Amino acid sequence: MEKLKEFAGNKRVRMDAKPSLRDLSVLMKQAPQYQKELSRYSAHFCIAESCMTIFSEHVTKLCTVEQVRVREQWDRLGLGNSGTG
């Protein structure tokens, strides 16, 4: 992300705090000689965004499973407060 902001700054293009694909598109149109470099940044951004979407969809399930496993371990060790809370 920092490299993208630095790149935009070097090309005198205004970037918001959280760049979007639209911002990247504007950059590409303003600097066609840098399309290859920008397409790599765009691809990286899309991959990261897709990964974050998948992670966000499943993190709640993961946290629930983790909490259940911890409670089971505590109960096994006699540290849990079974029946309370």
Phi, psi and omega per residue, in radians:
M1 nan -0.707 -3.135
E2 -1.110 -0.688 -3.142
K3 -1.123 -0.639 3.106
L4 -1.116 -0.785 3.113
K5 -1.109 -0.711 3.119
E6 -1.110 -0.759 3.123
F7 -1.057 -0.797 3.141
A8 -1.113 -0.692 3.119
G9 -1.122 -0.705 3.115
N10 -1.126 -0.522 -3.124
K11 -1.658 0.113 3.124
R12 0.992 0.805 3.106
V13 -1.999 2.305 -3.127
R14 -1.311 2.272 3.101
M15 -2.140 2.377 3.040
D16 -1.268 3.008 -3.130
A17 -1.030 -0.671 3.136
K18 -2.105 1.695 -3.094
P19 -1.146 2.552 3.127
S20 -2.007 3.089 3.089
L21 -1.109 -0.531 3.106
R22 -1.121 -0.729 3.091
D23 -1.062 -0.734 3.120
L24 -1.122 -0.663 3.117
S25 -1.100 -0.744 3.110
V26 -1.073 -0.744 3.109
L27 -1.039 -0.760 -3.120
M28 -1.109 -0.703 -3.133
K29 -1.194 -0.575 -3.114
Q30 -1.419 -0.352 -3.083
A31 -2.403 1.266 -3.068
P32 -1.074 -0.462 3.139
Q33 -1.206 -0.230 -3.137
Y34 -1.882 0.324 -3.068
Q35 -1.043 -0.681 -3.124
K36 -1.106 -0.821 3.130
E37 -1.112 -0.756 3.137
L38 -1.158 -0.619 3.133
S39 -1.156 -0.582 3.067
R40 -1.156 -0.758 3.091
Y41 -1.098 -0.726 -3.136
S42 -1.116 -0.762 3.119
A43 -1.083 -0.774 3.121
H44 -1.064 -0.768 3.136
F45 -1.072 -0.775 3.140
C46 -1.116 -0.739 3.129
I47 -1.113 -0.809 3.140
A48 -1.085 -0.721 3.128
E49 -1.123 -0.724 3.108
S50 -1.123 -0.755 3.116
C51 -1.080 -0.736 -3.123
M52 -1.153 -0.640 3.101
T53 -1.107 -0.811 3.130
I54 -1.106 -0.788 3.124
F55 -1.031 -0.812 -3.110
S56 -1.084 -0.611 -3.137
E57 -1.199 -0.527 -3.010
H58 -1.910 -0.126 -3.068
V59 -1.141 -0.613 3.128
T60 -1.100 -0.768 3.110
K61 -1.086 -0.750 -3.134
L62 -1.082 -0.784 3.138
C63 -1.097 -0.705 3.128
T64 -1.102 -0.807 3.125
V65 -1.075 -0.750 -3.139
E66 -1.078 -0.759 -3.137
Q67 -1.124 -0.706 3.110
V68 -1.099 -0.780 3.140
R69 -1.093 -0.706 3.123
V70 -1.125 -0.776 3.118
R71 -1.060 -0.713 3.112
E72 -1.070 -0.749 3.122
Q73 -1.116 -0.775 3.128
W74 -1.063 -0.758 3.117
D75 -1.075 -0.747 3.126
R76 -1.078 -0.613 -3.122
L77 -1.541 -0.059 -3.136
G78 1.341 0.361 -3.132
L79 -1.724 -0.253 -3.082
G80 -1.366 2.830 3.080
N81 -1.870 1.250 -3.092
S82 -1.026 2.327 3.078
G83 1.495 -0.036 3.103
T84 -2.050 2.665 2.991
G85 1.542 nan nan
